[in-house]
Amino acid sequence: MCGVTTSDTAAEVRPGSDPDPQPPWQRRLGRFGYRTPARLGVRERLVPPFPKPDPGSWWGFSPTAALLWARSYAWLGPLLVALVAGVLRFHNLGSPHALIFDETYYAKDAWSLWQQGYEGTWPKKADDQILGDPQSIPLSDKASYVVHPPVGKWIIALGEAMFGLNPLGWRFMTAVLGTLSVLMLCRIGRRLFRSTTLGCLAGALMAVDGLHFVMSRAALLDLVVMFWVLAAFGALLIDRDRSRERLAKALPEDENGEARPDPEVADRLGLGWRPWRLAAGICLGLACATKWNGLYVLAAFGLLTVLWDAGARRTAGATRPHLATLRRDTLPAFTSLIPVALLVYLASWTGWFATKGGYYRDWAENEGASGPWGWLPGSLRSLWHYEQEVYKFHVNLTSGHTYDSNPWSWLVAGRPVSYFYKSYKPGEHGCDASGGCAREVLALGTPLLWWAGCAALVYVAYRWLMRRDWRAGAILCGLGACYLPWFLYQERTIFYFYAVVFVPFLCLALAMALGALAGPPGSSERRRTVALIQIGALLLLIAWNFVYFWPLYTGHMIPTDSWRSRMWLDTWV
């Protein structure tokens, strides 16, 4: 999935050959209207420039004004989309006034981390005492056995430190990360597609995705994983551009000032200090230190960045690009990602290391006192034993759950998860419907968005497999790294809301497909008009779909008949 071969890595032109050879398959497709795109120069293929604004398409602006507006729009557009997303996510964030679904674990663990540095235990009636008036917080200093690393809970704890142990406090930081992730996706889409509009489209799609919305308003860990994975992807995109710019500048120029391929430079040039790839390693370490499924993304993104380097060297004229990458880039990529992620992971356990009360904290001094690893510090041996026990728990977690689901059903939103549900009789708690009322928080992706996303993935797969489009490969790599590993654990108890981690890549896929529908620059006015009408209609339907399910995303009370009308599939009940 991560074998990204770029469309700009065409075969090296040999002396005396046709400077722009056309493969037989392209000549055959020419009978059906296919036209070979113009071949770009080496510099443009290494680092495609952002299109310059056309004053004629900017309401009669002068060239200077159009350029100024384009630069402003590059930030104003994403900020506006993020503002809308933030207003939606922070609206009435403390409702419902309850510990919904797994908030009963993570909100209390986060408070315990903030107070004690490790997860303590709580009595069975703790939820009622926390939500009661007056509030009581019955936290014990006895260690609790928890099965996820601490970063996500530390992040949740930041909100609790600001607002207290209440629904607003434990949901605040996930709402912040959810809003920031929309902003990041707009900017990432802009860099990926070289289009601010398509970037904002991807961000707007995620802003109105129901699963992302619900997870941004719940104190669960998966939204935190999504944030760090998306941040790492964005950092690697910036690193890709920066390293290619350095390679392009080192290439010699011909008499026209155009860069030309040079095997000596492409094979031997070191790409230097790459802080953005280091930042990606930090982000991936934070993802792994939130939930272990970040490990698969770490492996996939490590392969992705190395293949990007190989593609860059091939474009620059390397005679053996993969060998040159193996010699020059593989070790720096490894050290920027794997050791950095490991150090971040260990650092995330600082609270556990710095205290003596954590679960298994003293295992090495007691049960594990003997053994071949006695030369290691006891705290590290205790942590290793703890992680072994946690791994055994995860792989043996096969007990059934009302809302567990198979990953085969996730892309079509086949089995959403009900986080909160209450029914009311007529006249109870303001219910004025004769048939009674219902309140629910349902972790369900906006159906029309997800179903359109499935079709978009087919197009993106075509772009990667048939056209070797590196952008499509990057999207598929991100989605596959977040999604495909779950098929290894189909016997395990797993849930649809884990899919929130790949929602950004689904939105990027749909934005890419809609951009292709609009047509390339130079398309006829008629085609553009028809395509924009179709795109606009789809976007309006997706927005309407989000609004239609709004009561189920926010726990708003509606008549029971209205609730039933929103259960489009039997598996949603």
C-alpha positions, -999 to +999 in steps of 0.1 A: +000+000+000+029+024+008+048+016-024+042+051-037+056+055-072+052+091-084+040+101-118+071+123-120+095+094-119+095+086-155+123+066-171+155+085-176+158+099-212+188+082-229+210+100-255+196+098-290+161+086-278+128+104-282+128+131-255+092+124-247+085+088-256+048+078-254+042+042-241+020+019-262-008+019-237-011+057-240-012+055-278-040+030-276-059+051-251-055+080-275-083+064-297-107+071-268-097+107-263-068+103-239-042+131-241-008+127-226-002+155-201+026+179-208+059+168-195+072+191-168+108+200-160+128+183-134+124+211-109+086+212-113+084+174-110+105+174-078+085+203-062+053+211-081+047+249-076+014+263-063-006+276-092-005+314-096-038+331-094-054+342-127-066+378-123-093+371-148-109+346-124-106+368-094-134+393-101-113+417-121-086+420-094-052+433-105-024+407-106-009+421-073-043+421-056-051+386-068-017+373-055-023+390-022-057+375-019-045+341-029-018+342-001-044+354+024-069+328+013-043+301+020-048+308+057-081+325+059-099+297+042-086+269+066-091+292+096-128+299+086-134+261+082-118+254+115-139+282+132-171+266+120-159+232+132-150+246+166-183+263+170-201+230+163-179+210+186-179+233+216-216+241+215-232+227+246-201+205+251-211+195+287-243+177+274-252+150+282-243+154+319-230+119+322-200+097+317-208+082+283-194+049+272-157+045+280-155+080+295-162+061+327-126+048+324-106+076+307-120+106+325-113+091+359-079+077+349-070+112+336-080+128+369-060+102+388-029+109+366-032+146+373-035+141+410-012+111+416+010+106+386-005+071+380-040+055+377-057+048+410-088+029+417-124+040+421-154+024+439-183+010+419-206+040+425-179+066+417-198+079+386-228+089+406-207+106+432-187+125+405-219+137+388-238+143+420-245+177+437-226+181+459-198+163+441-176+137+458-144+124+442-137+090+458-102+084+443-081+058+460-043+057+458-044+019+452-030+012+418-054+003+390-046-021+361-050-001+329-044-013+294-035+018+274-005+041+276-009+075+293-006+103+267-043+104+258-053+105+294-027+132+302-043+153+274-078+148+288-064+157+322-053+191+309-090+200+304-099+186+339-072+207+354-088+238+339-125+231+344-126+204+370-138+168+370-170+174+350-183+168+315-169+201+302-135+194+318-130+159+305-143+167+270-126+200+265-092+188+251-107+163+227-128+192+213-097+213+210-078+185+191-108+178+169-110+215+159-072+217+153-073+186+133-098+202+109-074+231+105-045+208+099-064+188+073-072+220+054-035+229+053-024+193+046-049+190+017-036+223+003+000+211+003-010+176-011-032+189-039-015+223-044-050+238-040-064+258-011-099+251-023-095+213-023-077+215+011-106+235+026-130+210+010-113+181+028-114+200+061-150+210+056-159+173+050-143+163+082-160+192+100-194+177+092-185+140+096-206+126+124-180+101+137-153+128+140-178+152+155-189+127+182-154+116+190-144+153+194-171+156+221-162+125+241-132+118+264-120+087+245-085+080+232-090+074+195-095+110+185-062+117+202-045+090+181-061+105+150-047+139+158-011+127+162-013+105+131-025+134+110+001+157+125+028+132+115+014+129+080+015+167+076+051+169+089+062+142+065+046+161+036+065+193+046+097+172+049+091+158+014+089+193-001+119+206+018+142+177+009+131+178-027+138+216-028+173+209-015+178+183-042+164+205-070+187+234-060+218+211-062+211+201-098+230+217-126+212+240-151+211+240-188+216+270-210+179+280-205+183+280-167+163+248-163+175+221-139+186+189-156+190+154-142+225+146-129+234+111-117+263+123-097+242+147-076+212+123-074+233+094-062+256+111-038+239+142-023+230+140+013+197+156+021+209+171+054+191+180+086+154+172+083+136+186+114+101+180+100+108+142+098+120+144+134+088+161+143+069+133+126+088+108+148+077+128+179+041+128+167+041+091+160+057+084+194+028+103+209+003+083+188+019+050+200+019+064+236-019+069+233-029+036+218-007+008+204-023+009+170+000+038+163+028+013+158+014+002+125+013+038+113+049+043+124+060+014+103+039+025+073+050+061+074+086+051+078+084+031+046+065+059+029+091+086+036+120+063+023+101+055-009+095+093-014+132+098-012+138+071-037+113+087-061+130+121-057+164+106-065+151+088-096+135+121-108+169+139-102+186+113-124+200+086-101+211+055-119+202+033-090+178+053-069+168+026-044+205+017-038+213+054-033+183+058-009+195+027+010+229+043+014+220+079+020+185+080+034+174+048+052+195+052+083+186+089+088+149+080+083+151+052+108+169+073+135+144+102+130+114+079+135+120+047+155+144+058+183+126+091+186+092+075+189+106+050+215+121+078+236+088+097+234+069+066+245+092+060+275+089+097+284+051+094+284+055+071+314+073+097+335+045+098+361+047+061+365+085+062+368+085+091+392+061+075+417+060+042+435+022+036+434+017+026+398+006-009+388+035-033+386+058-005+395+078-026+420+075-059+401+113-061+393+121-057+430+097-085+440+085-112+416+110-102+389+141-100+411+157-130+394+163-134+357+187-128+329+178-091+326+189-081+360+215-057+347+187-034+334+172-008+358+143-022+378+119+004+366+124-006+329+121-043+337+089-036+356+075-016+326+084-043+302+066-069+323+036-046+325+035-042+287+038-079+282+007-084+305-012-057+286-004-074+252-018-106+265-049-088+276-054-072+242-049-103+221-072-124+243-100-099+245-126-119+227-156-114+250-187-102+231-201-067+233-235-054+221-218-029+198-186-047+186-182-050+149-161-065+122-138-041+103-154-053+070-184-032+079-167+000+089-164+018+056-202+015+051-209+025+088-226-009+093-225-010+131-222+024+149-218+025+187-243+040+210-225+060+237-256+072+255-293+064+253-323+073+274-360+071+267-387+092+283-425+088+287-448+116+276-446+145+301-413+133+315-384+157+314-402+180+290-412+152+265-443+164+247-446+136+221-475+112+225-453+083+217-425+092+241-390+106+235-355+095+232-320+109+237-289+092+221-253+099+214-245+077+184-209+073+171-219+072+134-201+087+105-222+110+083-237+082+060-236+100+027-201+112+033-188+076+040-207+060+012-194+086-012-160+081+003-161+044-006-166+054-043-138+079-040-114+052-027-120+033-059-110+063-079-079+069-057-069+033-060-071+037-098-050+068-096-023+050-077-024+017-096-029+029-131-015+065-131+012+061-103-001+093-087+020+098-055-009+117-038-032+088-042-005+065-028+000+087+002-037+088+010-040+050+006-010+045+027-024+066+056-058+050+054-044+015+050-020+019+080-049+030+102-075+005+089-060-028+075-042-039+107-076-045+124-083-073+100-055-092+119-077-092+150-112-101+137-117-124+167-109-096+191-136-073+205-133-042+184-155-012+176-165+010+147-153+042+164-117+030+160-122+041+124-120+078+134-082+075+130-086+072+092-114+097+087-089+124+075-077+102+047-112+093+037-120+130+034-088+136+014-098+108-009-133+123-015-118+158-020-094+144-046-122+126-064-143+157-065-114+178-077-109+153-106-147+156-113-143+194-117-116+188-143-080+200-148-071+236-156-082+245-190-113+224-190-143+238-209-167+262-192-195+237-198-177+208-181-168+230-152-204+242-148-219+208-149-192+194-125-197+222-100-234+217-100-229+180-093-203+187-066-224+213-050-254+190-049-234+163-032-219+187-007-253+200+002-266+165+006-238+156+030-244+188+050-281+181+052-273+145+063-251+159+091-279+182+102-305+154+100-285+132+123-275+162+146-299+151+174-282+117+175-248+132+176-255+156+204-280+137+226-308+161+219-343+149+229-365+140+200-398+120+196-392+083+195-408+081+161-382+106+148-355+085+164-368+054+146-369+072+113-331+079+116-323+042+121-317+036+084-302+002+089-314-025+113-278-028+125-278+007+138-303-001+166 
